[in-house]
C-alpha cells in the first residue's frame, strides 16, 4: 500500500517541492483461517462471524474485504500468490490458527516459527494485525512480526492460551479495528477489560512506537503468565455475583 506520508521532490530549480497529501480511502481487510479443516474439527473456525464482520466492514465502511481458508502449504502459496498478483495489500489482517510461544501451525503439514510466519505476511503489507491464536501476543512473536513487516503498527493477540469465546470476541471487534486507524487508548483498555470479564483471557496490544525493540516490554509475558489463573476465574466469579444480586 502506498505510504500516506508526503515525500518531497526537487523541482527543476533544485527547490524541494511537496507532493499533495493523499486523502485516505476505505481500509482493506483480510481474514485468514490457517489449517481450516482442523479448526473446523476443533470447533474453532469462525466462518460465520468472519462473514458478519466482513460484511459490516464492507457495507458500513466501504472496505475491500477478502476472507480465505487454507489447509495445506500449497493452499497458503496459492492464496498469497493470488493476492499478490492482484497487488493486494491489507490495512487489517486477521489470522485464526493454532499456535504456541514458538510459532504457528500454518498448514496441516507445517508448523512455522514466528519469523517464517512474519515473512509470509510481508507481501500483504499489514498495518494492523489481529491474531486469534494461543500465546501469539508474546514479545518474541511481536518482535518477529514487526521486524519483517515495516508497515505494521499494531498487533492485537492473546499472550496466554486463547479460547473459543475469546476468538469470537476478537472477530466481532474487527469492524472497529478497520474503522479506527489509531484505536484510542480508552477503547483498547475497555476491550482488554471486557475480554477478561467475558472470556477470562487477556488481550495484548503491541505498538511499534513503544514496544518494538524494547526489551522491557518482555516483562508483560511474565505478568500474563502469573495472572492467567486469576483471569480465567473472573467470568464465573462475575456470573456468581450477578446471580446473587438478581436471583437465579
C-alpha positions in Angstrom: 0.0 0.0 0.0 1.4 3.4 -0.9 2.6 5.5 2.0 0.3 8.3 3.1 3.2 10.4 4.1 4.1 13.2 1.7 7.5 12.9 0.2 9.5 15.8 -1.1 10.7 16.0 -4.7 13.1 18.5 -6.1 11.7 20.9 -8.8 13.7 22.0 -11.9 15.4 24.8 -9.9 16.5 22.4 -7.2 14.0 23.5 -4.6 12.2 20.9 -2.5 8.5 20.6 -3.6 5.9 18.8 -1.6 3.5 16.4 -3.1 -0.1 16.9 -2.1 -1.1 14.6 0.8 -3.3 11.8 -0.3 -6.8 11.5 1.2 -7.1 8.2 3.0 -9.6 5.8 1.4 -11.5 2.9 2.7 -9.5 0.4 4.7 -8.9 -3.1 3.3 -9.4 -6.3 5.4 -8.1 -9.9 5.1 -9.5 -12.7 7.3 -7.5 -15.9 7.0 -8.1 -19.3 8.7 -5.0 -21.4 8.8 -5.3 -25.2 8.7 -9.0 -24.6 8.3 -10.0 -28.3 8.4 -8.5 -28.8 11.8 -10.1 -25.6 13.0 -13.5 -27.0 11.9 -12.9 -30.3 13.7 -11.9 -28.4 16.9 -14.9 -26.1 16.7 -12.6 -23.1 16.3 -13.5 -22.0 12.8 -15.2 -18.6 12.9 -16.6 -18.5 9.4 -20.0 -17.1 10.3 -18.6 -14.4 12.5 -15.9 -13.6 9.9 -18.6 -13.2 7.3 -20.7 -11.0 9.5 -17.7 -8.7 10.5 -16.5 -8.6 6.9 -20.0 -7.7 5.7 -20.3 -4.9 8.3 -16.8 -3.6 7.2 -17.8 -3.7 3.5 -21.2 -2.2 3.8 -20.7 0.4 6.6 -17.1 1.3 5.9 -16.7 0.7 2.2 -13.8 -1.8 2.9 -12.4 -4.1 0.4 -12.8 -7.5 2.2 -11.2 -10.8 1.5 -12.0 -14.0 3.5 -9.9 -17.0 2.9 -9.3 -20.6 4.2 -6.2 -22.6 3.8 -5.3 -26.1 4.8 -2.0 -27.2 3.2 1.2 -25.4 2.3 0.1 -25.4 -1.3 -3.1 -23.6 -0.3 -1.0 -21.0 1.5 1.2 -20.5 -1.5 -1.9 -20.2 -3.8 -3.7 -17.7 -1.5 -0.6 -15.4 -1.3 0.2 -15.7 -5.0 -3.4 -14.8 -5.8 -3.4 -11.8 -3.6 0.0 -10.5 -4.6 -0.8 -11.0 -8.3 -3.7 -8.6 -7.8 -1.4 -6.2 -5.9 -3.5 -6.7 -2.8 -2.2 -5.1 0.4 -4.3 -5.0 3.6 -4.6 -2.4 6.3 -6.1 -5.0 8.7 -5.2 -8.7 8.6 -6.9 -11.2 10.9 -5.4 -14.7 11.3 -7.1 -17.6 13.1 -5.0 -20.6 13.8 -3.3 -22.9 16.4 -0.1 -21.6 17.9 2.2 -21.5 20.9 5.0 -19.3 22.1 7.4 -20.7 19.4 5.3 -20.3 16.3 2.0 -21.1 14.5 0.6 -24.0 12.6 0.4 -22.5 9.2 -0.8 -25.7 7.5 -1.8 -29.3 8.2 1.7 -30.3 7.2 3.7 -27.4 8.5 4.4 -25.6 11.8 6.3 -22.4 11.3 8.2 -20.3 13.8 7.2 -16.7 14.1 9.9 -15.4 11.8 8.7 -17.6 9.0 5.1 -16.6 9.6 6.1 -12.9 9.6 7.8 -13.3 6.3 4.7 -14.9 4.8 2.7 -11.9 5.7 5.2 -9.4 4.4 3.9 -9.1 0.8 0.4 -8.4 2.2 1.6 -5.2 3.9 -0.5 -5.4 7.1 -0.8 -2.3 9.2 -2.9 -3.7 12.0 -2.8 -7.4 12.8 -5.2 -9.5 14.9 -4.0 -13.0 15.8 -6.7 -15.3 17.1 -4.3 -18.0 18.3 -2.8 -19.2 21.6 0.3 -17.3 23.0 0.5 -15.2 19.9 0.6 -12.0 21.9 4.0 -12.6 23.4 7.1 -10.4 23.0 9.1 -12.8 20.7 6.2 -13.0 18.3 5.8 -9.3 18.3 9.5 -8.7 17.6 9.5 -11.1 14.7 6.3 -9.6 13.2 7.5 -6.0 13.5 10.9 -6.8 12.2 9.6 -8.4 8.9 6.7 -6.0 8.3 7.8 -2.4 8.3 4.3 -1.1 7.8 2.9 -3.0 10.7 1.9 -0.5 13.5 -0.2 -2.6 16.0 -0.7 -6.2 17.0 -3.6 -7.5 19.0 -3.4 -11.0 20.4 -3.6 -13.2 23.5 -0.3 -13.8 25.4 -1.6 -16.9 27.0 -3.8 -19.8 25.8 -6.8 -18.4 24.0 -10.4 -19.8 23.9 -13.3 -20.1 21.6 -15.1 -17.3 23.4 -12.0 -15.1 23.1 -11.7 -15.8 19.4 -15.4 -14.9 18.8 -15.0 -11.7 20.7 -11.9 -10.7 18.6 -13.7 -11.4 15.4 -16.7 -9.2 16.5 -14.3 -6.3 17.1 -12.9 -6.4 13.6 -15.1 -3.6 12.2 -13.9 -1.2 14.9 -10.2 -2.0 14.2 -10.9 -1.4 10.5 -12.7 1.9 11.2 -10.1 3.2 13.6 -6.6 3.6 12.1 -5.3 4.6 15.6 -7.5 2.9 18.2 -8.0 5.2 21.2 -6.3 4.1 24.4 -9.6 4.1 26.3 -11.2 1.9 23.8 -8.3 -0.6 23.9 -8.4 -0.6 27.7 -12.2 -1.2 27.6 -11.7 -4.1 25.2 -9.0 -5.6 27.4 -11.2 -5.4 30.5 -14.2 -6.8 28.6 -12.1 -9.7 27.3 -11.1 -10.7 30.8 -14.6 -10.2 32.2 -16.4 -12.2 29.4 -13.8 -14.8 28.4 -11.2 -15.0 31.1 -8.5 -14.3 28.6 -6.1 -11.4 28.3 -5.8 -9.2 25.2 -2.4 -7.7 24.5 -1.7 -4.7 22.3 1.8 -4.3 20.9 2.7 -1.0 19.3 5.7 -0.4 17.1 6.3 3.0 18.6 6.6 1.8 22.2 7.2 -1.9 22.2 9.2 -2.9 19.2 12.9 -3.3 20.2 12.1 -2.5 23.8 13.3 -5.5 25.9 11.5 -4.1 28.9 8.2 -5.0 27.2 9.0 -8.7 27.6 8.1 -8.4 31.3 4.5 -8.4 30.2 4.8 -12.0 29.2 5.7 -12.9 32.8 2.9 -10.8 34.2 0.5 -12.5 31.8 1.6 -16.0 33.0 1.3 -15.1 36.6 -2.2 -13.5 36.3 -3.6 -16.1 33.9 -5.1 -18.4 36.6 -6.9 -15.5 38.3 -8.1 -14.0 35.0 -9.7 -17.3 34.0 -11.8 -17.4 37.2 -13.2 -13.9 36.7 -16.1 -14.7 34.3 -17.5 -17.3 36.7 -17.0 -15.0 39.7 -18.9 -12.2 37.9 -21.6 -14.6 37.0 -22.0 -15.7 40.6 -22.2 -12.1 41.7 -24.9 -11.4 39.1 -26.9 -14.5 40.2 -26.7 -13.5 43.9 -27.9 -10.0 43.2 -30.7 -10.7 40.7 -31.5 -14.3 41.8 -31.4 -17.5 39.8 
